[in-house]
Amino acid sequence: MGFKAWYDAHVMPRMIRCACSAPGIMDRRASVVPLASGRVFELGCGGGINQAFYDTDRVTAFAGIDPSPKLLDYAREQARTKGWDADIRQGFGEDIPFGDERFDTVVCTYTLCSVDDPARVLAELRRVLVPGGTLLFLEHGHSPDAGVARWQQRIEPMWKPMMGGCHLTRPIGPAVRAAGFSVEPIGSGYMPRMPRWASWMEWGAAVRA
């Protein structure tokens, strides 16, 4: 096994899980994830970080995918701890292995930054939602401030290999709207105590039009 393969398999999943569990980020998750209801699908469920925030009185079924075997191990362990029946599979957002109009809610947190084709992923999320279903999103991305955005562009080439292909410069709200969702913004802003080039966040509820 070469260094990159070893890093991607063993180091990168732990770095992502650590970074995505920072206290401020967990506070944001706690404000978004409990809104999920009915049949729920989570894109990028690996790590199982969001599972603590789902309201089992509101969620009738849970499914999720992630490409990382190590992160899926964490997610399945969390599901066992939570004691609920979860359909957790290895997969990619560009080709979600579930049928059309299958879910009432889709949850996507800190995932669009690292997919290969964001437009195709969002189209897939729309496909698996019922008409009128809700996409709950919480993502970091392209800063609206020109100076910060320039730093994002400079740092991104070094950042991506370390963090599983994570992009710093992707737009969030505009991409969701372009995919055929009506976005009801919850909020946006920089995360406290984090470098501004990595901390611009947007979160909201988007309804399948």
C-alpha positions, -999 to +999 in steps of 0.1 A: +000+000+000+014+034-010+015+064+013-015+081-003-036+049-001-026+044+035-033+080+043-067+080+027-077+047+044-065+054+079-055+090+086-079+111+065-111+096+080-099+104+115-089+139+105-123+145+089-142+131+119-122+153+143-126+184+122-163+178+117-169+173+155-156+207+166-178+223+193-191+251+171-199+228+142-217+204+166-238+234+177-248+240+141-256+203+136-278+205+167-299+233+151-304+216+117-305+178+120-334+175+145-357+191+119-355+158+099-387+138+099-404+108+082-382+086+060-347+102+062-317+098+039-283+112+049-257+118+023-222+114+037-234+096+068-199+082+075-186+090+110-222+088+124-218+123+138-253+134+131-270+104+146-270+119+181-292+147+169-320+128+151-353+128+169-364+092+169-400+102+176-400+121+143-379+098+121-397+066+109-368+052+089-331+060+083-308+053+054-274+067+044-244+063+022-207+072+024-177+062+002-153+056+031-152+021+046-136+035+078-162+062+082-190+037+076-176+016+105-181+046+127-216+052+114-227+016+119-213+016+154-233+048+162-264+032+148-259+002+171-254+025+200-286+045+192-304+012+189-322+019+156-325+000+124-305+019+098-298+010+062-262+023+058-244+015+026-212+023+008-219+046-022-214+079-039-237+109-041-235+109-079-253+076-080-275+071-049-285+034-046-322+042-037-353+046-058-371+077-069-392+096-044-382+073-016-375+098+013-393+127+030-361+144+042-326+144+030-298+156+053-265+168+038-239+182+062-203+191+052-205+168+022-210+189-010-175+203-006-159+169-014-181+153-040-168+151-076-199+166-093-220+188-070-247+195-097-252+158-103-253+150-066-280+177-060-300+162-089-298+128-072-309+143-039-339+158-056-347+125-073-349+105-041-370+131-023-408+130-025-424+161-041-425+187-014-397+169+005-371+188+024-333+189+019-316+201+052-282+213+044-253+226+065-221+233+044-190+254+043-180+270+011-171+301-009-169+333+012-188+364+000-158+385+011-133+390-017-102+390+005-112+358+022-122+342-011-087+349-025-071+330+005-095+302-001-083+299-037-047+299-026-051+273+001-075+250-016-049+231-037-030+221-005-062+215+015-079+191-008-054+162-007-053+164+031-091+165+037-105+139+013-110+162-017-127+190+003-131+222-017-131+256+000-145+276-029-178+260-038-210+281-036-237+267-015-271+284-016-269+292-054-260+256-062-290+243-042-314+267-059-300+259-093-308+222-087-346+229-085-351+236-048-369+264-031-345+275-003-357+288+030-324+300+046-318+294+082-286+313+085-250+320+073-218+334+087-183+326+099-177+300+126-161+316+157-126+306+166-118+292+132-098+307+103-121+327+081-109+309+049-123+276+064-153+288+083-179+304+060-210+284+067-245+283+052-274+262+064-310+260+054-341+240+045-347+235+008-380+221-005-382+201-037-401+223-060 
